[in-house]
Amino acid sequence: MSSLSSARLRRSLLLHLFLTPLALIWLFPLWMMVVFSTMPDNGIFSPGIELLPHGNFVDNFNNLQRDTNFVGAIGISVSVAVTYTFLSVLLTSMAGWALARYQFFGKGVVVAIILGTITLPYAVVLIPQFIMVARDFQLANTWVALIVPPLFNSLGVLFMRQSFSMMPDDLFDAARVEGVKEWRIFLFVALPLARPMLAALAIILFLASWNNYLWPLLINSQPGSMTAPVALGTLIGLTKVSWGGIMAGAVMLTVPMLVVFVLLQRHFIAGIAAGAIK
């Protein structure tokens, strides 16, 4: 046992010696972003390399808030991301449940269409989607336009379909024998069993909505309804770029997401692993 333990210890040390430099390389750009957020605009492009923070973060944030109302934009981003994540997780779960547990005519065609949509670049559907939402439905500059069009997520549907397919049929058959209705089986039996997968999907969808830039840029042109990434983009002008404000805003958008991911990484990894094993 001692030789086995020492071998495991050596493997662990070698693995950490290999992965630690890679982790530092990955973290270095994030650290430099934090450093740049504490420097004035003229200091960011100074010839020397600065590795320690300075004292201009408050000034950069004040300039950012003055130019973009960034706190309000963050509030809009949080509201949109939370609403989108809840609705998208619910809809993709329902679609995945139907594809995994029910037999109906054309089921194979539906799955094939969903798989086909994954191969389509987003740029292909972006302009038709914009014309339909802005011109035909007259929903430009509304929260409905921000939240509803991206709700359908092909990967989410297939992920939840795989998750529900892994669950034992006997459990749901027993509930049906007891007279439990289908919607209660879905809500109170299937969804609790799929909690790790739901957590992983929720994290992915929340980050996708939080980082979404192109669609909010197109559909919302009013300054008071901009999301945080779009508000940051307005700092890039034709003659002036507020790099200090951009770095300060990027830190405020990135650090909370890193904290959330670190706190929920166990659920995320468990959900991804559970959804990948058949």
GUMAR-413502 format. One record per residue (C-alpha): residue number from 1; residue in three letters; y, x, z. Coordinates in steps of 0.2 Angstrom, whole numbers, plus 5000, padded with zeros to 4 digits. Each point is the difference from the previous one (the first is absolute). Layout:
<sites>
SITE; NUM; ALA; Y; X; Z .
...
</sites>
This chain:
<sites>
SITE; 1; MET; 5000; 5000; 5000 .
SITE; 2; SER; 5012; 5014; 5004 .
SITE; 3; SER; 4997; 5008; 4983 .
SITE; 4; LEU; 5003; 4983; 4992 .
SITE; 5; SER; 5016; 4997; 5009 .
SITE; 6; SER; 5007; 5018; 4996 .
SITE; 7; ALA; 4996; 4997; 4982 .
SITE; 8; ARG; 5010; 4983; 5000 .
SITE; 9; LEU; 5014; 5009; 5009 .
SITE; 10; ARG; 5001; 5013; 4987 .
SITE; 11; ARG; 5000; 4987; 4986 .
SITE; 12; SER; 5013; 4991; 5009 .
SITE; 13; LEU; 5011; 5015; 5002 .
SITE; 14; LEU; 4998; 5005; 4982 .
SITE; 15; LEU; 5004; 4983; 4994 .
SITE; 16; HIS; 5016; 5000; 5010 .
SITE; 17; LEU; 5005; 5017; 4994 .
SITE; 18; PHE; 4998; 4993; 4982 .
SITE; 19; LEU; 5009; 4984; 5003 .
SITE; 20; THR; 5014; 5005; 5011 .
SITE; 21; PRO; 5009; 5010; 4986 .
SITE; 22; LEU; 4998; 4985; 4988 .
SITE; 23; ALA; 5007; 4988; 5013 .
SITE; 24; LEU; 5015; 5012; 5002 .
SITE; 25; ILE; 5003; 5000; 4982 .
SITE; 26; TRP; 4999; 4981; 4999 .
SITE; 27; LEU; 5012; 4999; 5015 .
SITE; 28; PHE; 5013; 5013; 4994 .
SITE; 29; PRO; 5009; 4988; 4987 .
SITE; 30; LEU; 5001; 4987; 5014 .
SITE; 31; TRP; 5008; 5013; 5012 .
SITE; 32; MET; 5012; 5006; 4987 .
SITE; 33; MET; 5005; 4982; 4997 .
SITE; 34; VAL; 5004; 4998; 5019 .
SITE; 35; VAL; 5010; 5017; 4999 .
SITE; 36; PHE; 5010; 4994; 4985 .
SITE; 37; SER; 5004; 4984; 5008 .
SITE; 38; THR; 5009; 5010; 5014 .
SITE; 39; MET; 5011; 5010; 4988 .
SITE; 40; PRO; 5016; 4996; 4990 .
SITE; 41; ASP; 4999; 4998; 4982 .
SITE; 42; ASN; 5007; 5017; 4996 .
SITE; 43; GLY; 4987; 5008; 5012 .
SITE; 44; ILE; 4985; 4993; 4991 .
SITE; 45; PHE; 5002; 5011; 4985 .
SITE; 46; SER; 5005; 5015; 5009 .
SITE; 47; PRO; 4992; 5017; 4994 .
SITE; 48; GLY; 4991; 5003; 5017 .
SITE; 49; ILE; 4984; 4991; 5005 .
SITE; 50; GLU; 5003; 4989; 5016 .
SITE; 51; LEU; 4985; 4996; 5010 .
SITE; 52; LEU; 5008; 4993; 5016 .
SITE; 53; PRO; 5010; 4983; 5002 .
SITE; 54; HIS; 5019; 5000; 5001 .
SITE; 55; GLY; 5011; 4987; 5008 .
SITE; 56; ASN; 5006; 4989; 4985 .
SITE; 57; PHE; 4987; 4986; 5001 .
SITE; 58; VAL; 5012; 4988; 5008 .
SITE; 59; ASP; 5014; 5003; 4988 .
SITE; 60; ASN; 4988; 4999; 4985 .
SITE; 61; PHE; 4993; 4983; 5007 .
SITE; 62; ASN; 5018; 4994; 5003 .
SITE; 63; ASN; 5004; 5004; 4982 .
SITE; 64; LEU; 4984; 4991; 4994 .
SITE; 65; GLN; 5004; 4985; 5011 .
SITE; 66; ARG; 5017; 4999; 4993 .
SITE; 67; ASP; 4995; 5001; 4982 .
SITE; 68; THR; 4985; 4989; 5000 .
SITE; 69; ASN; 4998; 4990; 5016 .
SITE; 70; PHE; 4983; 5009; 5002 .
SITE; 71; VAL; 4996; 4991; 5017 .
SITE; 72; GLY; 5001; 4983; 4991 .
SITE; 73; ALA; 4990; 5007; 4985 .
SITE; 74; ILE; 4986; 5006; 5012 .
SITE; 75; GLY; 5000; 4983; 5008 .
SITE; 76; ILE; 4997; 4992; 4983 .
SITE; 77; SER; 4986; 5013; 4996 .
SITE; 78; VAL; 4991; 4996; 5016 .
SITE; 79; SER; 5001; 4981; 4998 .
SITE; 80; VAL; 4994; 5001; 4982 .
SITE; 81; ALA; 4986; 5012; 5004 .
SITE; 82; VAL; 4994; 4990; 5015 .
SITE; 83; THR; 5000; 4984; 4990 .
SITE; 84; TYR; 4993; 5007; 4985 .
SITE; 85; THR; 4986; 5009; 5009 .
SITE; 86; PHE; 4995; 4984; 5010 .
SITE; 87; LEU; 5000; 4989; 4984 .
SITE; 88; SER; 4991; 5013; 4989 .
SITE; 89; VAL; 4987; 5004; 5013 .
SITE; 90; LEU; 4996; 4981; 5002 .
SITE; 91; LEU; 5000; 4996; 4981 .
SITE; 92; THR; 4989; 5016; 4996 .
SITE; 93; SER; 4988; 4995; 5014 .
SITE; 94; MET; 4998; 4983; 4994 .
SITE; 95; ALA; 4997; 5006; 4982 .
SITE; 96; GLY; 4988; 5013; 5006 .
SITE; 97; TRP; 4991; 4987; 5011 .
SITE; 98; ALA; 4998; 4988; 4985 .
SITE; 99; LEU; 4994; 5014; 4988 .
SITE; 100; ALA; 4987; 5006; 5013 .
SITE; 101; ARG; 4993; 4984; 5008 .
SITE; 102; TYR; 5001; 4987; 4986 .
SITE; 103; GLN; 4992; 4998; 4984 .
SITE; 104; PHE; 5010; 4991; 4986 .
SITE; 105; PHE; 5000; 5000; 4981 .
SITE; 106; GLY; 5010; 5015; 4993 .
SITE; 107; LYS; 4999; 5010; 5016 .
SITE; 108; GLY; 4995; 5016; 4990 .
SITE; 109; VAL; 5015; 4997; 4988 .
SITE; 110; VAL; 5012; 4998; 5015 .
SITE; 111; VAL; 4994; 5017; 5007 .
SITE; 112; ALA; 5001; 5008; 4983 .
SITE; 113; ILE; 5018; 4994; 4998 .
SITE; 114; ILE; 5005; 5007; 5017 .
SITE; 115; LEU; 4992; 5016; 4996 .
SITE; 116; GLY; 5009; 5001; 4984 .
SITE; 117; THR; 5017; 4997; 5008 .
SITE; 118; ILE; 4998; 5016; 5010 .
SITE; 119; THR; 5000; 5010; 4984 .
SITE; 120; LEU; 5017; 4993; 4994 .
SITE; 121; PRO; 5015; 5011; 5004 .
SITE; 122; TYR; 5013; 4991; 5010 .
SITE; 123; ALA; 5013; 5003; 4987 .
SITE; 124; VAL; 4990; 4989; 4988 .
SITE; 125; VAL; 5003; 4984; 5011 .
SITE; 126; LEU; 5017; 5005; 5007 .
SITE; 127; ILE; 5011; 4993; 4987 .
SITE; 128; PRO; 4990; 4984; 4997 .
SITE; 129; GLN; 5000; 4997; 5018 .
SITE; 130; PHE; 5019; 5003; 5002 .
SITE; 131; ILE; 5004; 4988; 4985 .
SITE; 132; MET; 4989; 4987; 5008 .
SITE; 133; VAL; 5006; 5001; 5018 .
SITE; 134; ALA; 5019; 5004; 4996 .
SITE; 135; ARG; 5002; 4989; 4984 .
SITE; 136; ASP; 4987; 4986; 5000 .
SITE; 137; PHE; 4999; 4997; 5019 .
SITE; 138; GLN; 5018; 5005; 5004 .
SITE; 139; LEU; 4994; 5010; 5016 .
SITE; 140; ALA; 5010; 5016; 4998 .
SITE; 141; ASN; 5008; 5006; 5016 .
SITE; 142; THR; 4989; 4990; 5011 .
SITE; 143; TRP; 4986; 5005; 5013 .
SITE; 144; VAL; 4988; 4989; 4990 .
SITE; 145; ALA; 5002; 5012; 4985 .
SITE; 146; LEU; 4997; 5015; 5012 .
SITE; 147; ILE; 4985; 4994; 5008 .
SITE; 148; VAL; 4990; 4988; 4989 .
SITE; 149; PRO; 4997; 5009; 4983 .
SITE; 150; PRO; 4992; 5015; 5008 .
SITE; 151; LEU; 4988; 4990; 5011 .
SITE; 152; PHE; 4985; 5000; 4989 .
SITE; 153; ASN; 4991; 5017; 5003 .
SITE; 154; SER; 4985; 5004; 4990 .
SITE; 155; LEU; 4994; 5014; 5011 .
SITE; 156; GLY; 5002; 4990; 5015 .
SITE; 157; VAL; 4990; 4985; 4993 .
SITE; 158; LEU; 4986; 5012; 4995 .
SITE; 159; PHE; 5001; 5009; 5016 .
SITE; 160; MET; 4998; 4984; 5010 .
SITE; 161; ARG; 4986; 4994; 4989 .
SITE; 162; GLN; 4990; 5015; 5003 .
SITE; 163; SER; 5004; 4998; 5019 .
SITE; 164; PHE; 4994; 4982; 5001 .
SITE; 165; SER; 4985; 5004; 4989 .
SITE; 166; MET; 4994; 5012; 5013 .
SITE; 167; MET; 4999; 4987; 5014 .
SITE; 168; PRO; 4983; 4991; 5003 .
SITE; 169; ASP; 4997; 4984; 4992 .
SITE; 170; ASP; 4990; 4993; 5015 .
SITE; 171; LEU; 5016; 5000; 5011 .
SITE; 172; PHE; 5009; 4989; 4988 .
SITE; 173; ASP; 4985; 4989; 4997 .
SITE; 174; ALA; 4998; 4997; 5019 .
SITE; 175; ALA; 5018; 4995; 5001 .
SITE; 176; ARG; 4998; 4987; 4986 .
SITE; 177; VAL; 4984; 4993; 5008 .
SITE; 178; GLU; 5010; 4998; 5016 .
SITE; 179; GLY; 5012; 4989; 4990 .
SITE; 180; VAL; 5015; 5013; 4999 .
SITE; 181; LYS; 5011; 4997; 4986 .
SITE; 182; GLU; 5003; 5013; 4986 .
SITE; 183; TRP; 5018; 5004; 5005 .
SITE; 184; ARG; 4995; 5002; 5018 .
SITE; 185; ILE; 4986; 5012; 4995 .
SITE; 186; PHE; 5013; 5010; 4990 .
SITE; 187; LEU; 5013; 5001; 5013 .
SITE; 188; PHE; 4990; 5001; 5016 .
SITE; 189; VAL; 4984; 5009; 4995 .
SITE; 190; ALA; 5003; 5010; 4984 .
SITE; 191; LEU; 5018; 5007; 5003 .
SITE; 192; PRO; 4996; 5006; 5018 .
SITE; 193; LEU; 4985; 5009; 4993 .
SITE; 194; ALA; 5011; 5008; 4986 .
SITE; 195; ARG; 5013; 5006; 5013 .
SITE; 196; PRO; 4999; 5018; 4996 .
SITE; 197; MET; 5001; 4997; 4981 .
SITE; 198; LEU; 5015; 4988; 5003 .
SITE; 199; ALA; 5009; 5013; 5010 .
SITE; 200; ALA; 4997; 5013; 4986 .
SITE; 201; LEU; 5006; 4988; 4986 .
SITE; 202; ALA; 5015; 4995; 5010 .
SITE; 203; ILE; 5005; 5018; 5003 .
SITE; 204; ILE; 4999; 5004; 4981 .
SITE; 205; LEU; 5009; 4984; 4995 .
SITE; 206; PHE; 5014; 5003; 5013 .
SITE; 207; LEU; 5003; 5017; 4994 .
SITE; 208; ALA; 5000; 4994; 4981 .
SITE; 209; SER; 5013; 4988; 5004 .
SITE; 210; TRP; 5010; 5011; 5011 .
SITE; 211; ASN; 5001; 5014; 4987 .
SITE; 212; ASN; 5002; 4988; 4985 .
SITE; 213; TYR; 5016; 5004; 4990 .
SITE; 214; LEU; 4999; 4995; 4982 .
SITE; 215; TRP; 4997; 4981; 5002 .
SITE; 216; PRO; 5013; 4998; 5014 .
SITE; 217; LEU; 5012; 5010; 4989 .
SITE; 218; LEU; 4998; 4988; 4985 .
SITE; 219; ILE; 4999; 4983; 5009 .
SITE; 220; ASN; 5014; 5003; 5013 .
SITE; 221; SER; 5017; 5006; 4994 .
SITE; 222; GLN; 5010; 4994; 5015 .
SITE; 223; PRO; 5005; 5013; 5012 .
SITE; 224; GLY; 4997; 4989; 5015 .
SITE; 225; SER; 4982; 4997; 4995 .
SITE; 226; MET; 4994; 5017; 4996 .
SITE; 227; THR; 4985; 5008; 5008 .
SITE; 228; ALA; 5001; 5017; 5009 .
SITE; 229; PRO; 4993; 5010; 4985 .
SITE; 230; VAL; 5012; 4992; 4988 .
SITE; 231; ALA; 5014; 5002; 5012 .
SITE; 232; LEU; 4996; 5019; 5000 .
SITE; 233; GLY; 5000; 5000; 4981 .
SITE; 234; THR; 5018; 4994; 5000 .
SITE; 235; LEU; 5006; 5017; 5008 .
SITE; 236; ILE; 4996; 5009; 4984 .
SITE; 237; GLY; 5016; 4998; 4990 .
SITE; 238; LEU; 5006; 5007; 4983 .
SITE; 239; THR; 5012; 5012; 5008 .
SITE; 240; LYS; 4994; 5001; 5018 .
SITE; 241; VAL; 4983; 5000; 5009 .
SITE; 242; SER; 5000; 4998; 5019 .
SITE; 243; TRP; 4985; 5011; 5003 .
SITE; 244; GLY; 5002; 5000; 5019 .
SITE; 245; GLY; 5000; 4981; 5001 .
SITE; 246; ILE; 4985; 5000; 4988 .
SITE; 247; MET; 4991; 5012; 5012 .
SITE; 248; ALA; 5005; 4990; 5015 .
SITE; 249; GLY; 4994; 4984; 4993 .
SITE; 250; ALA; 4984; 5008; 4993 .
SITE; 251; VAL; 4996; 5005; 5018 .
SITE; 252; MET; 5003; 4983; 5007 .
SITE; 253; LEU; 4988; 4993; 4987 .
SITE; 254; THR; 4987; 5013; 5002 .
SITE; 255; VAL; 4998; 5004; 5018 .
SITE; 256; PRO; 4996; 4982; 5006 .
SITE; 257; MET; 4987; 4998; 4987 .
SITE; 258; LEU; 4992; 5017; 5005 .
SITE; 259; VAL; 5000; 4994; 5018 .
SITE; 260; VAL; 4992; 4983; 4996 .
SITE; 261; PHE; 4987; 5009; 4989 .
SITE; 262; VAL; 4996; 5012; 5014 .
SITE; 263; LEU; 4998; 4986; 5013 .
SITE; 264; LEU; 4989; 4990; 4988 .
SITE; 265; GLN; 4990; 5013; 4991 .
SITE; 266; ARG; 4984; 4996; 5009 .
SITE; 267; HIS; 5001; 4982; 4994 .
SITE; 268; PHE; 5005; 5006; 4982 .
SITE; 269; ILE; 4986; 5013; 4999 .
SITE; 270; ALA; 4987; 4988; 5007 .
SITE; 271; GLY; 5005; 4986; 4988 .
SITE; 272; ILE; 5000; 5012; 4985 .
SITE; 273; ALA; 4982; 5006; 5005 .
SITE; 274; ALA; 4994; 4983; 5003 .
SITE; 275; GLY; 5006; 4993; 4984 .
SITE; 276; ALA; 4992; 5015; 4990 .
SITE; 277; ILE; 4983; 4999; 5007 .
SITE; 278; LYS; 4988; 4987; 4993 .
</sites>
